[in-house]
Amino acid sequence: MDLEQLQPKLFAEFKKILQADRLNHAYLFSGSFASFPMALFLAKSRFCENLQDSLPCGNCRSCRLIEAGDFADVSLIEPSGQVIKTDTVKELLRNFSQSGFEGKTQVFIIKECEKLHINAANSLLKVIEEPQSSAYMILLTADEDKVLPTIRSRTQIFHFPKNEAYLLEQSERAGLLKTQAKLFAQLAKDPQELDNLLSNKKNLELEQVCRRFISNLQEHPDLAYLEAARLVQYAADKSEQDIAFQLLTLLLAEEIKTKQNRRLLQLLFRARLMWQSNVSFQNALEYVVIS
């Protein structure tokens, strides 16, 4: 991925930081659009064997190993299920207090840091408050509000907004019609998720069924039951049903100014809450039709 295209403003800012040799020891990256690639980019900058104007080359042994997740002095911590356990963080902190294998520097990247157990989060605070000159910690989150306030206050925060224009170009390059490209660019959180969505042709078929369902709700309510049944057939499992709800919401939001669509969005929101409370997908859709 080309970080300069994905996050041009942030790339320019970190370029200046690296060239001035002013990289901070604790960052919180808020937002999932290219935040992990940026974390790897910064990690590479600490170990690259062939820096180009203070920026990592991306091709040397260290850069390639970091990209592959196989570099001893760059540690990646991820949740186990819905939590990052205290023992996992304690192990990280033991490594944090030691010198690196390749040199003196170490980089620790924690994904979904909002899932840190409260004790684990508190354990990090001392390290963040008393950083070692050769150790760096980068915390990643999609929901900054869920991160412990004391961690937020002790890290330098960078926000990674979604680059929808980039995703739109990616969708169009994949051969989608402009209306489809716009919809899937809105649906996907990042380039990888967009690739995953477009690699499954069923998602494109699901989008067409969702369009017909909305059209019938608006113009032919008596036929909406049939389209609801068809939509249930296309979205058999929970993940597909979740995508369907997102597509329906985006399609209705295209004409948010109409009273009818605002009403349908309210009904769809209630239907989704019902579905999340284990009402069947079919019953949730039928609620929208009946209402």
N, C-alpha and C positions, 0 to 999 in steps of 0.2 A: 504494500500500500504506500502511496505517495503522501506523506504527512503534509507536505506543503500544499497539496490540493485539498486534502480532507479538512485540515484546520489551518488555513493560511495565516490568520492573525496570531494564533497561539504558537505556530511554528516560528514565525518571525520574532515573537517575544522570547521564546526559549533559545533561539539562535543568538540573540543579544546576550542573554544570561550566560550561555556557554562561552561565548567569545570574551565576555568580561570576567569569566571564571568566578561567577557568583551564584553557583547552584546551591539552593537551600538544602538542608538535611532532612526536612520533613514536608511533604506535599500531600494535599488532599485534592484529587481530581474528581470533580463532580460532573456526572454525565457520561454516557457510555460510548459516545461517538468518537472513536479513535483515541480514547484515553489510555487503553492498554498499549497500543502501538507507540504512543508517546512515552509511556513509562519505559518500554524497552529501548526506545531511542535514547533516553537519558541514561539508562543503564549502560548502553553501548559506549556512550561518551566518556564513561569512567574507565573503560578497559580497551578501547580501540587501539590497535597497534599502528594505525595509519590515519591519524586525524587529518581532516581536510578543513583548514580554517576553523579549528576547534570543534568541528562536527564529525561524528563517526562515519567511517567510510562505508560500512555495511557489508564489506566483502572479506575482511581479514578473518583469521581464525576465531578471535574473541567475538566479533560481531555475529558471525555465523552460528557459533555455539549458543550465544544469548538468544538469538532469534529462534533457535530450535529448542530452547528451554533446557539446555544441557551444559550450562556454565556454572561451575562450582560456587562462585562468589555472587551469583544473582539468584536469590531465593524467591519462589512464588508460593504464596499462601492463599488457599481457596477454602470456601466453606465445605464442611462435611455435612451434607444435608442442608438444614436451614440455619446452621450455626458454625462459627469458628470457635473451636473449643479452647479453653484456657491452657490445656496441656500443649496444644499446638503453638500457642504464643510463647509459652515458657521455653519451649525448645528453640523457637526463633530468637528469643532474648539471650539464651545461652550462646548461640552462634554469633549474635550481635556483639557480644563482649570479647569475641576472639578476632584475631587477624584473619584475613582471607587466605584461601589456598593459593590463588594465583598472585596475590600481592597483599597490600594492607587494606585495600578498599573492599567494601561489601555493599550490595544493594538489596533491599527487601521490598517486594511488591505484594501488597495485600489486596486481593480482589474482593468485591462486595463487603467492604469493611463495616457496613452498617449491620452485618450479621455477627459481628464480634460479640461473644458473651460479655456481659457487663464486667466480670472479673478480668477477662482477657483484655478488654479495652482499657481498664484501669492500669493493668500491668504495662501497657505500652506508654502510658503518660510519662513515667520517669525517664524512659529512654528518649522520648521526644523532647522533654524539658532539658535533658542533659546530654545533648548529642555528642558523639565522638566525631572527630574531624574526618575520619575515613569511612564513615557509615552513612548510608542514605536510606530513607524509608518513604515509599510512595503508596498512599492509600487510595483505592479506587471505589467509587460508589455511584449508583444510579439515582440514589435518593439521599441527598445531603441532609435533609431534615431528620433522618433516622440515625445519623451518626452522633455519638456522644458529644454534647456541647463542649466539654473540656478538650476533646481531641480537635474539634473544629477550631477552637480558639488558639490552639498551639501549633497549627499547621498552616502553611501558606496555601490558600485555596485557589484553584483554577477551574473555571467552568468550561465544559466541552459541549457547546450547543450542537444540535443536529444540523448537518449540512444537507438540507433537502435538495438543493440545486445539484449537488454531486450525485445524490441518489437518483434524481430525475434523469440525468445524463446516463447513468449506469443502466437504468430501466430501458431507456430508448436504444442504447447500444445493444441490449439483449433482444431487440426486435419488437417491443411492445408498442401498441398504438398509444398516441399521446394521452388519451383519457385513462388508459390502463397504467401507463408509466407514471402519471401523476398520482394515481391512487396507491400504487405499490410503493412509491417513494414516500408517501405519507405513512404507510403501514409499517415499513421496515425501520428498525432502530439504527441500523448501521449497515455498511456494505456486505458484511458476511451474512447477516440475516436476510438481506435482499437476495443474495445469491441462493440461499437455502429456499426461500419462498419461490423464486423463479425456476429453480431446478425441478420443482414438483409441479407438473402440468395440471394436476388436480386443483391447485390453487387458482389457476387462471379460469378453469371451468367453474369453480366455486364463485369467483367474482361475477361471472355472467349470470349465474343462478341468483345471486344476491341482487343484481340489478333488476332482474325480472320480478323478484319478490317486491322490491321497493316500488317498481312501476305499477304493479297490480294493487298494492296498498293505496297508492295515490289515485289511480284511475279506474281500476276494476276490482273493488273490494270483494265482490262475489267470487272472483277467481283466486284470491290470495291464499285460501286454504290449500288449493292444489299446489301452488308454488311453495308454500310452507312445507308440505309433505315432500316435495322434491328437494328442498334445501336440507331437510333432515336426512335424506338418503345420501347427499353429497358430503355432509359433515357428520360422519359416523362417530368419531371419537372426540374427546374433550378439547384437544389441541386444535382440531379443525373447526369445532364449534366456537372456540375463542376467536379464531381468525374470522369466522363468519360474522360474529357480533361486531368486531372491529371494522370489517368491510361495510356492514350495514350502517354503522354510525358515520363513517366517512362519507358514504354516498348521500345520506340524508343531510349531512352538514354542508354539502356542496350548494344547497339552496336553503341556508339557515334562515333567510329573511322571510320565507313564506310561513304563514301561520300553521298550515297543515304539517309541514316538515318539523316545525318546533314541537308540535303536539306528538308527532310520531317519534321524535327523539326522546321525549319524556317517557313515552310508553316503552320504547326499546331499552332505556336505562333501567326502568323497573323490571322489565323482562330479564335483563342480564343479572340483576340482583337476585331474582327468583332462581335463575339457573345456577348461580353461585351458591345458592342455599339448597342445592340438590333437587330442584324441580327439573323435570326432563326438558331437553332442548325443544322437543316438539310442543310440549305444553306451554313453554315460555313464548314460543312464536305464536301459538294460537291465542294466547292472552293479548298479544299486540293486534291480531286480526279482529278478535271479538270486540276489543275496546274501540 
